[in-house]
Amino acid sequence: MKRLCLAKIRRISPVFLILVIVGCAAVPKKPPEPPAPPAPPVVMDPFSVLLERYRNKATEFEKNGELRKALQSWEVVNSFTPTDQQVVKRTADLKAKIFTLANEHFKKALSYYQSNSMQAACKEFLIVLYYNPDHQEALYYLKQKLTGEDYALYKVKRGDTLKEIARKTFNDPDKDFLIAYFNDLRMDANLIPDSTLKLPILELTPVKSTMETKEAATDVTEIPVDTKEMLSKALVYYKAKNYRDTLSISEKILKYDPANRGARELVNESYYQMGKLSIQGKNYPEALEIFSRVDSGYKDVSESITFAKKQLAGEHYLQGVKYYTDLELDKAIKEWETTLALDPNHPKAKKDIENARSLLQKLQEIK
């Protein structure tokens, strides 16, 4: 059998074998598959990153007992996610807690005051102001009732500002409002060198909640208003064209730092953009009111005001024409007088007033 197979192999044509070998050699090798393209980088939504940052900050502030800062952070989150009920509830709960704590410390301060423990009363009134800087009764007691050795005199140096004096004397520039209040000064007052200011003596102690909570103690001095952070927040609102919240934050910055150029620019720019939007919506009275809040000489505000006045003058003129055709002459005259007040060079209003008064006189003579 083996011999038979060998004989068959010998009978195969050598040419055929060569073709088979060459054919096999000609089969191309399968090229390697190209590497898979790299996955596109994950681009984080900047607003999501910002929200997460403020959520974390709010949680951290709460953990450390810094309730005012926590509330500010939650309010930023809430402004971007107004329908998030968890955030709404968190914000409302914090406001209620802060309100309750301020009232508790105020009652405690009154109790100390009535028992003639003035130093302890002063500390409690200051804690009230930590929770609620606008608490008028606490400010009143600190200014009007707690006198004598609870105050020190400060001689103003050249270049001093309220914020700088607060930083030097209280180690907290954001207590400048106390200096202004106790000396009947505006927050942006220019201080006169060598003049004397009356400063409350603040013996600062850690603030602890009188409620049964586990909040960490918070030093009253650690209540800075971070103007840089607030300015960044205002810029976010401005870029989102949320001009009202931009103004709210920027004007608060200027309250603490009247010379802050970034905040002043955002105030001007926000009112400017709101005024332009009012003109686009043909709400000229609103546009004039808004533009009046922009610093004189800012951009083309002067021209915008002139334009809005002319457009509003035209509206009053047409209303006067309507009254005139209805023989409501007194009303027509008032509308045209308003026209001239807005646009003294109006081509028709002055003559129409004369005609209306002449007609009104003739009608009265007939009667």
Contacts in CASP RR format, 6 or more apart in sequence:
PFRMAT RR
TARGET T0000
AUTHOR 0000-0000-0000
METHOD contacts of the structure
MODEL  1
MKRLCLAKIRRISPVFLILVIVGCAAVPKKPPEPPAPPAPPVVMDPFSVL
LERYRNKATEFEKNGELRKALQSWEVVNSFTPTDQQVVKRTADLKAKIFT
LANEHFKKALSYYQSNSMQAACKEFLIVLYYNPDHQEALYYLKQKLTGED
YALYKVKRGDTLKEIARKTFNDPDKDFLIAYFNDLRMDANLIPDSTLKLP
ILELTPVKSTMETKEAATDVTEIPVDTKEMLSKALVYYKAKNYRDTLSIS
EKILKYDPANRGARELVNESYYQMGKLSIQGKNYPEALEIFSRVDSGYKD
VSESITFAKKQLAGEHYLQGVKYYTDLELDKAIKEWETTLALDPNHPKAK
KDIENARSLLQKLQEIK
47 80 0 8 1.000
50 80 0 8 1.000
50 236 0 8 1.000
51 77 0 8 1.000
51 80 0 8 1.000
51 81 0 8 1.000
54 73 0 8 1.000
54 74 0 8 1.000
54 76 0 8 1.000
54 77 0 8 1.000
55 73 0 8 1.000
55 77 0 8 1.000
57 69 0 8 1.000
57 70 0 8 1.000
57 73 0 8 1.000
58 70 0 8 1.000
58 73 0 8 1.000
58 74 0 8 1.000
58 77 0 8 1.000
58 90 0 8 1.000
59 70 0 8 1.000
61 67 0 8 1.000
61 69 0 8 1.000
61 70 0 8 1.000
61 73 0 8 1.000
62 70 0 8 1.000
62 94 0 8 1.000
62 215 0 8 1.000
63 216 0 8 1.000
64 216 0 8 1.000
64 218 0 8 1.000
65 209 0 8 1.000
65 215 0 8 1.000
65 216 0 8 1.000
65 217 0 8 1.000
65 218 0 8 1.000
66 218 0 8 1.000
66 222 0 8 1.000
66 223 0 8 1.000
67 94 0 8 1.000
67 97 0 8 1.000
67 98 0 8 1.000
67 101 0 8 1.000
67 131 0 8 1.000
67 215 0 8 1.000
67 218 0 8 1.000
68 98 0 8 1.000
68 130 0 8 1.000
68 131 0 8 1.000
68 223 0 8 1.000
70 94 0 8 1.000
71 91 0 8 1.000
71 94 0 8 1.000
71 95 0 8 1.000
71 98 0 8 1.000
74 87 0 8 1.000
74 90 0 8 1.000
74 91 0 8 1.000
74 94 0 8 1.000
75 91 0 8 1.000
76 233 0 8 1.000
77 84 0 8 1.000
77 87 0 8 1.000
78 84 0 8 1.000
78 87 0 8 1.000
78 88 0 8 1.000
78 91 0 8 1.000
79 237 0 8 1.000
79 242 0 8 1.000
79 245 0 8 1.000
81 87 0 8 1.000
82 88 0 8 1.000
97 211 0 8 1.000
98 131 0 8 1.000
98 132 0 8 1.000
99 131 0 8 1.000
99 132 0 8 1.000
100 211 0 8 1.000
101 131 0 8 1.000
101 209 0 8 1.000
101 210 0 8 1.000
101 211 0 8 1.000
102 128 0 8 1.000
102 131 0 8 1.000
102 132 0 8 1.000
102 135 0 8 1.000
104 210 0 8 1.000
104 211 0 8 1.000
105 124 0 8 1.000
105 125 0 8 1.000
105 127 0 8 1.000
105 128 0 8 1.000
105 131 0 8 1.000
105 210 0 8 1.000
106 124 0 8 1.000
106 125 0 8 1.000
106 128 0 8 1.000
106 135 0 8 1.000
106 137 0 8 1.000
106 138 0 8 1.000
108 124 0 8 1.000
108 210 0 8 1.000
109 121 0 8 1.000
109 124 0 8 1.000
109 125 0 8 1.000
109 127 0 8 1.000
109 128 0 8 1.000
109 138 0 8 1.000
109 141 0 8 1.000
110 121 0 8 1.000
110 141 0 8 1.000
112 118 0 8 1.000
112 120 0 8 1.000
112 121 0 8 1.000
112 124 0 8 1.000
113 121 0 8 1.000
113 141 0 8 1.000
113 145 0 8 1.000
113 146 0 8 1.000
118 146 0 8 1.000
118 150 0 8 1.000
119 150 0 8 1.000
119 203 0 8 1.000
121 141 0 8 1.000
121 146 0 8 1.000
122 142 0 8 1.000
122 146 0 8 1.000
122 150 0 8 1.000
122 200 0 8 1.000
122 201 0 8 1.000
122 202 0 8 1.000
122 203 0 8 1.000
123 203 0 8 1.000
123 204 0 8 1.000
123 205 0 8 1.000
125 138 0 8 1.000
125 141 0 8 1.000
125 142 0 8 1.000
125 146 0 8 1.000
126 142 0 8 1.000
126 202 0 8 1.000
126 204 0 8 1.000
126 220 0 8 1.000
127 207 0 8 1.000
127 220 0 8 1.000
128 135 0 8 1.000
128 138 0 8 1.000
129 135 0 8 1.000
129 138 0 8 1.000
129 139 0 8 1.000
129 142 0 8 1.000
129 178 0 8 1.000
130 207 0 8 1.000
130 218 0 8 1.000
130 220 0 8 1.000
130 223 0 8 1.000
132 138 0 8 1.000
133 177 0 8 1.000
139 181 0 8 1.000
142 178 0 8 1.000
142 182 0 8 1.000
142 200 0 8 1.000
143 181 0 8 1.000
143 182 0 8 1.000
146 200 0 8 1.000
149 201 0 8 1.000
150 200 0 8 1.000
150 201 0 8 1.000
151 182 0 8 1.000
151 198 0 8 1.000
151 199 0 8 1.000
151 200 0 8 1.000
151 201 0 8 1.000
152 169 0 8 1.000
152 198 0 8 1.000
152 199 0 8 1.000
152 200 0 8 1.000
152 201 0 8 1.000
153 196 0 8 1.000
153 197 0 8 1.000
153 198 0 8 1.000
153 199 0 8 1.000
154 165 0 8 1.000
154 169 0 8 1.000
154 196 0 8 1.000
154 197 0 8 1.000
154 198 0 8 1.000
154 199 0 8 1.000
155 194 0 8 1.000
155 195 0 8 1.000
155 196 0 8 1.000
156 165 0 8 1.000
156 191 0 8 1.000
156 192 0 8 1.000
156 193 0 8 1.000
156 194 0 8 1.000
156 195 0 8 1.000
156 196 0 8 1.000
156 197 0 8 1.000
157 193 0 8 1.000
158 193 0 8 1.000
159 191 0 8 1.000
159 193 0 8 1.000
160 191 0 8 1.000
160 193 0 8 1.000
161 176 0 8 1.000
161 191 0 8 1.000
161 259 0 8 1.000
162 176 0 8 1.000
162 179 0 8 1.000
162 180 0 8 1.000
162 185 0 8 1.000
162 187 0 8 1.000
162 189 0 8 1.000
162 191 0 8 1.000
163 173 0 8 1.000
163 174 0 8 1.000
163 176 0 8 1.000
163 256 0 8 1.000
163 257 0 8 1.000
164 173 0 8 1.000
165 176 0 8 1.000
165 179 0 8 1.000
165 197 0 8 1.000
165 199 0 8 1.000
166 172 0 8 1.000
166 173 0 8 1.000
166 174 0 8 1.000
166 175 0 8 1.000
166 176 0 8 1.000
166 178 0 8 1.000
166 179 0 8 1.000
167 173 0 8 1.000
169 199 0 8 1.000
170 178 0 8 1.000
170 202 0 8 1.000
170 221 0 8 1.000
171 221 0 8 1.000
172 221 0 8 1.000
172 223 0 8 1.000
172 224 0 8 1.000
173 224 0 8 1.000
173 256 0 8 1.000
174 223 0 8 1.000
174 224 0 8 1.000
174 225 0 8 1.000
174 256 0 8 1.000
175 202 0 8 1.000
176 187 0 8 1.000
176 256 0 8 1.000
177 187 0 8 1.000
177 255 0 8 1.000
177 256 0 8 1.000
178 199 0 8 1.000
178 200 0 8 1.000
179 185 0 8 1.000
179 197 0 8 1.000
179 199 0 8 1.000
180 186 0 8 1.000
180 187 0 8 1.000
180 189 0 8 1.000
182 197 0 8 1.000
182 198 0 8 1.000
182 199 0 8 1.000
182 200 0 8 1.000
183 197 0 8 1.000
183 198 0 8 1.000
187 255 0 8 1.000
187 256 0 8 1.000
187 258 0 8 1.000
188 258 0 8 1.000
191 197 0 8 1.000
202 220 0 8 1.000
204 219 0 8 1.000
204 220 0 8 1.000
204 221 0 8 1.000
205 220 0 8 1.000
206 217 0 8 1.000
206 218 0 8 1.000
206 219 0 8 1.000
206 220 0 8 1.000
207 217 0 8 1.000
207 218 0 8 1.000
207 219 0 8 1.000
207 220 0 8 1.000
208 215 0 8 1.000
208 217 0 8 1.000
209 215 0 8 1.000
225 252 0 8 1.000
225 253 0 8 1.000
225 256 0 8 1.000
227 253 0 8 1.000
227 256 0 8 1.000
227 257 0 8 1.000
227 260 0 8 1.000
227 263 0 8 1.000
230 249 0 8 1.000
230 252 0 8 1.000
230 253 0 8 1.000
231 249 0 8 1.000
231 250 0 8 1.000
231 253 0 8 1.000
231 260 0 8 1.000
231 262 0 8 1.000
231 263 0 8 1.000
231 266 0 8 1.000
233 249 0 8 1.000
234 245 0 8 1.000
234 246 0 8 1.000
234 249 0 8 1.000
234 250 0 8 1.000
234 253 0 8 1.000
234 263 0 8 1.000
234 266 0 8 1.000
235 246 0 8 1.000
235 266 0 8 1.000
237 243 0 8 1.000
237 245 0 8 1.000
237 246 0 8 1.000
237 249 0 8 1.000
238 246 0 8 1.000
238 266 0 8 1.000
238 269 0 8 1.000
238 270 0 8 1.000
241 273 0 8 1.000
243 270 0 8 1.000
243 271 0 8 1.000
243 273 0 8 1.000
243 274 0 8 1.000
244 270 0 8 1.000
246 266 0 8 1.000
246 270 0 8 1.000
247 266 0 8 1.000
247 267 0 8 1.000
247 270 0 8 1.000
247 271 0 8 1.000
250 262 0 8 1.000
250 263 0 8 1.000
250 264 0 8 1.000
250 266 0 8 1.000
250 267 0 8 1.000
250 270 0 8 1.000
251 263 0 8 1.000
251 267 0 8 1.000
253 260 0 8 1.000
253 263 0 8 1.000
254 260 0 8 1.000
254 263 0 8 1.000
254 264 0 8 1.000
254 267 0 8 1.000
257 263 0 8 1.000
264 295 0 8 1.000
268 294 0 8 1.000
268 295 0 8 1.000
268 298 0 8 1.000
271 290 0 8 1.000
271 291 0 8 1.000
271 293 0 8 1.000
271 294 0 8 1.000
272 291 0 8 1.000
272 294 0 8 1.000
272 298 0 8 1.000
272 299 0 8 1.000
272 301 0 8 1.000
274 290 0 8 1.000
275 286 0 8 1.000
275 287 0 8 1.000
275 290 0 8 1.000
275 291 0 8 1.000
275 304 0 8 1.000
276 287 0 8 1.000
276 304 0 8 1.000
278 284 0 8 1.000
278 286 0 8 1.000
278 287 0 8 1.000
278 290 0 8 1.000
279 287 0 8 1.000
279 304 0 8 1.000
279 307 0 8 1.000
279 308 0 8 1.000
279 311 0 8 1.000
282 311 0 8 1.000
284 308 0 8 1.000
284 309 0 8 1.000
284 311 0 8 1.000
284 312 0 8 1.000
284 315 0 8 1.000
285 312 0 8 1.000
287 304 0 8 1.000
287 308 0 8 1.000
288 305 0 8 1.000
288 308 0 8 1.000
288 309 0 8 1.000
288 312 0 8 1.000
291 301 0 8 1.000
291 304 0 8 1.000
291 305 0 8 1.000
291 308 0 8 1.000
292 305 0 8 1.000
294 301 0 8 1.000
296 302 0 8 1.000
309 342 0 8 1.000
309 343 0 8 1.000
310 342 0 8 1.000
310 343 0 8 1.000
312 342 0 8 1.000
313 338 0 8 1.000
313 339 0 8 1.000
313 340 0 8 1.000
313 342 0 8 1.000
313 343 0 8 1.000
313 346 0 8 1.000
313 349 0 8 1.000
314 339 0 8 1.000
314 343 0 8 1.000
314 346 0 8 1.000
316 335 0 8 1.000
316 336 0 8 1.000
316 338 0 8 1.000
316 339 0 8 1.000
316 342 0 8 1.000
317 335 0 8 1.000
317 336 0 8 1.000
317 339 0 8 1.000
317 346 0 8 1.000
317 348 0 8 1.000
317 349 0 8 1.000
319 335 0 8 1.000
320 331 0 8 1.000
320 332 0 8 1.000
320 335 0 8 1.000
320 336 0 8 1.000
320 339 0 8 1.000
320 352 0 8 1.000
321 332 0 8 1.000
321 352 0 8 1.000
323 329 0 8 1.000
323 331 0 8 1.000
323 332 0 8 1.000
323 335 0 8 1.000
324 332 0 8 1.000
324 352 0 8 1.000
324 356 0 8 1.000
329 356 0 8 1.000
329 357 0 8 1.000
329 359 0 8 1.000
329 360 0 8 1.000
329 363 0 8 1.000
330 360 0 8 1.000
332 352 0 8 1.000
332 356 0 8 1.000
333 353 0 8 1.000
333 356 0 8 1.000
333 357 0 8 1.000
333 360 0 8 1.000
336 349 0 8 1.000
336 350 0 8 1.000
336 352 0 8 1.000
336 353 0 8 1.000
336 356 0 8 1.000
337 349 0 8 1.000
337 353 0 8 1.000
339 346 0 8 1.000
339 349 0 8 1.000
340 346 0 8 1.000
340 349 0 8 1.000
340 350 0 8 1.000
340 353 0 8 1.000
343 349 0 8 1.000
END
